[in-house]
Amino acid sequence: MISKIINIGSEIAPVLSIRKSAADLFDEFESFPADEILVDFKDVNFMSRAFAHEYVVQKRKSSKNISEIHLSEDAQKMIEIVSR
């Protein structure tokens, strides 16, 4: 099983605000040969509801096993809210 770690704050931006950024990120994930992707949120300062919702939608559709680390309390709550 191949794994890849992505620092989302560096790959996209420390402020995650638009849906298209999440969709583009998952398009990139699908092109990786790795089966497991670890998304590191350590450099993220803010995540909008729109980004979080699209992230959750794309994660559910993805063929990859995707996990998150270093989510701030606010980001974790936002993902939980949009996952309902």
C-alpha positions in Angstrom: 0.0 0.0 0.0 1.5 3.3 -1.1 0.9 6.5 1.0 1.3 10.2 0.3 1.2 13.1 2.7 -0.1 16.4 1.4 0.3 19.7 3.3 -2.8 21.4 2.2 -1.8 24.8 3.6 1.3 24.7 1.3 -0.4 23.0 -1.7 -3.4 25.4 -1.8 -3.2 28.2 0.7 -3.4 28.8 4.5 -6.9 30.2 3.9 -9.2 27.6 2.3 -12.3 29.4 1.0 -13.6 28.3 -2.3 -15.2 25.0 -3.5 -13.1 24.8 -6.7 -10.0 24.6 -4.6 -11.3 21.4 -2.9 -12.5 19.9 -6.2 -9.1 20.7 -7.8 -7.3 19.1 -4.9 -9.2 15.9 -5.2 -8.6 15.8 -9.0 -4.9 15.9 -8.1 -5.4 13.1 -5.5 -7.0 10.9 -8.1 -3.9 11.2 -10.3 -1.5 10.0 -7.5 -0.4 6.3 -7.6 -0.8 6.3 -3.8 -3.9 4.4 -2.4 -3.7 6.3 0.9 -3.5 10.0 1.2 -2.9 11.8 4.5 -4.0 15.5 4.3 -2.0 17.6 6.8 -3.9 20.8 7.9 -1.1 22.1 10.1 -0.5 25.3 8.0 -4.2 26.1 7.5 -5.4 29.2 9.3 -9.1 29.2 8.1 -11.5 26.9 6.3 -14.8 28.2 4.9 -18.0 26.3 5.1 -18.0 26.1 1.3 -14.6 24.6 1.1 -15.3 22.1 3.9 -18.6 21.0 2.3 -16.9 20.4 -1.1 -14.0 18.6 0.6 -16.4 16.2 2.3 -18.4 15.7 -0.9 -15.2 14.9 -2.9 -13.8 12.7 -0.2 -17.0 10.6 -0.2 -16.6 10.2 -4.0 -12.9 9.5 -4.0 -11.4 6.1 -4.8 -8.6 6.9 -2.4 -8.4 6.3 1.4 -8.1 9.8 2.7 -7.3 10.8 6.3 -6.7 14.1 8.0 -4.1 15.2 10.6 -3.5 18.5 12.5 -7.0 19.8 12.0 -7.7 22.8 14.2 -10.7 22.6 16.5 -12.6 25.0 14.3 -11.8 23.1 11.1 -12.8 19.8 12.7 -16.1 21.3 13.8 -16.7 22.7 10.3 -16.1 19.3 8.7 -18.5 17.6 11.3 -21.2 20.2 10.6 -21.1 19.8 6.8 -20.9 16.0 7.0 -24.4 15.8 8.5 
